[in-house]
Amino acid sequence: MTTKKYDGNDEKPDNDEKPDNDEKPKDDDELQISKLRLPQNFESIVGGKKLTQYLPVRRPEKQWFIRTHPNREMWFYAAILDFQEDRDAYIVEEELWEELANEVVPKVLIPTITSLGHSFIWPIRVPGEDGRIDDWSRTAFLAAEQACEQWLRLRSNMQLGSYETIIAATMYPDPTWPDFGLEEWLRLGFRDKIISSTDHTVVRRLRGEQ
Amino acid sequence: MSPDRLVDFRRIWFVDFEYQPVPGDLPSVICMVAREWRSGQTIRLWKDQLTSRVRPPFSQQPDCLYIPFFASAEFSCHLALNWPLPANVVDLYVENRNLTNGFHLLRGNGLLGALFHHGIGSIEHEEKTEMRDLAIRGGPWSDDERRKLLDYCESDVIALSKLFDRVFPKIDLPRALLRGRYMKAVARMEATGVPIDEEMHDLIMRNAEDIRTNLIRDLGAVYGVYEQGHFRHHLFEAYLTKMSIEWPRLPSSQLDLKDDTFSYMAMLYLKLKNLKILRSHLGQLQMKRLPLGYDGRNRCMLSPFASKTGRNQPRSTNFVFGRAKWIRRLITPPPGRALLYIDYEQQEFGIAAALSGDSVMQDAYNSDDPYLSFAKQAGAAPETASKRTHRQLRDIYKACALAVQYGMGADSLAFRTGRKPVDAKALLNTHRRLYSDYWNWSENAVSYASLMGKIHTAFGWTLHVTHTTNPRTLQNFPMQANGAEILRLACCFLCEAGITVCAPIHDAVLVECAIDDIAETLHDSKLMLAKASRIVLGGFELRTGVQTIEYPRTLGGDDNDDIWRVIQTTVSR
């Protein structure tokens, strides 16, 4: 690289050109600059989709406004064993129903979502072979049916021994349901809680085995 | 169309000026050195050789590139010399800021700091200070001093070329040129300045003590907490006891007199509002004069790209819009002229709605009043509600909308709105429920930043993430930093169209024109601001509002009428 010094009075540098025209706005400016725009949709860049790894199986808190899944094919009827020791619910497979008849209760497992977008599985007892059902379960089921269409919350009425429903006074937008099917709902809710043999720890514990 | 690859530029010039800063005015130029990147051709010119020229001694055409360090300073020299500005600029100060934004640079963001950061040896700090002092001292300079100053100027240019060699591979050239383009607008705005009622400014400064006394007498008397011009803690304690006001205390049991606490308490107890205003404004009277130029205009360095979000960060003491709001009453157009204060309405809410693609939020923004719409969407206000009928409710929902963007929790929101934490939590939950797409997008933005170690705007202004980065900063970055992008583009369009911009102010511009041209200037300016928002937000347009002031009116204050009345009465005596 050669260095050539210029002191103002000798050689004229390369400015013997037309006047500068930098300041004039250009007609296609909007288009040209827009081409440089970088995406601001970080989800598509990082693939940052919320991953559901677990779904609680529980009844809704009394303050929660909820909606139940409007597709009734997503409501799963199952025999449930409520293991008091660890307060967990287990799905019992059909071939064990007779053997565990005294331990299981028929329940419907309903995909449910709160107004804040948190999903869970709501188990509600349904009538057994005798067709009888308690008022708590009956009113809970009615509320679940109503929650297919409306945001509501449940409140216990101890005097009546049943639930009462409170419909949201505001028109909330419909919920955005997780985009997976019933099988995934059940997998996420009952990952290690399916009893398919009498060797299952819970069954053995109920028998008084270690 | 300018090249977007370095190889396509015919000439690449590194340029540096030495100058004497003149507070409130354009600088007094001392010398300049320019060096061409490929050929090494070096041009050294002293003051008299510069002032005799009508343009720089090198090409500034669209096929050439101009590389300075802190371009607005070099361009202020261009403007002082009546030289045109170059077509293409890559400012190494700005690009180094962009490459290191979020990191702590051991030796700062100046040229020496940048060189040190990139492992390039340079002159010592002491030597630079000595040369700077020599320039600031002013002439006449001896031949030896002239040579030293030119050598020093040339050493900066050589350092600049070394820095360029090191950082260029990391520079995103097309967007760097866009940032360089803004630096030209900055130079123009700094040179224009904000017209000030100089006489009134002088009167206020000369009578600061009397104003202070009268403010305390007229507005502070009812409180009885000032004694000999000073706020007395024991008198304030007595006042609080008399009024049965439970005031927050520090762990030391002293009264908590922080500004935030005063604001909160003034919200709970309206009678304290004037005391709060009085306290903050008495402080402003102790400040030094605004730097005013020969023509009574407030000019100062706008410090572009100084904040993490890329916003300008002028020193608040030097910038009229950095001072207390009542000082804006000093802003007045010259005879025959008008000022247009044009701002983006609810800019951050609009940006959040646009970038997240949340249609419910966009509906709210596109209504007349986004914050009231939020309340309506939440079912808290009837469809017929207006700002007039539901002002308080609107304020609460506004605070909530802003709190979300700043990542504020329920407790902080409760503090700001004077509501119970449980209510504040419910408000935040309502926001989360209504604007779920926004929340997903915002959480993804934070995840992206954490995963990639940085986050960027639509035009590449980048914040690097370190272990000390506050997640709330990341959450708010897209709104603030894209807001800065929008304003930068708007300033470019306005200045390039020949519209006189006195200053950029966060989400607004102060434009000046002849009274006869108000309608045309306003129309053109609003179109340009809208265009800037469309470009940054991918087609979504932000609304603008305007306050027009014709000579001899002044830019209005809002709730500072009492203060201003006392000031006027005092100085008119």
Interface residues (C-beta under 8 A of the other chain):
Chain A: M1 T2 T3 K4 K5 Y6 D7 G8 N9 K12 P13 D14 N15 E17 K18 P19 D20 N21 D22 E23 K24 P25 D29 E30 Q32 I33 S34 L36 R37 L38 Q40 N41 F42 E43 I45 V46 G48 K50 S115 L116 G117 A169 T170 M171 Y172 P173 T176
Chain B: M1 R11 R38 S39 G40 Q41 T42 I43 R44 L45 W46 Q49 R55 P56 P57 F58 S59 Q60 Q61 P62 P84 L85 P86 A87 N88 P174 R175 L178 K184 L355 G357 V360 A378 G379 A380 N429 R432 R433 L434 S436 N440 W441 E443 N444 A445 S447 Y448 L451 M452 I455 H456 T457 A458 F459 G460 P478 N482 L489 F493 C495 E496 A497 G498 K531 R534 I535 V536 G538
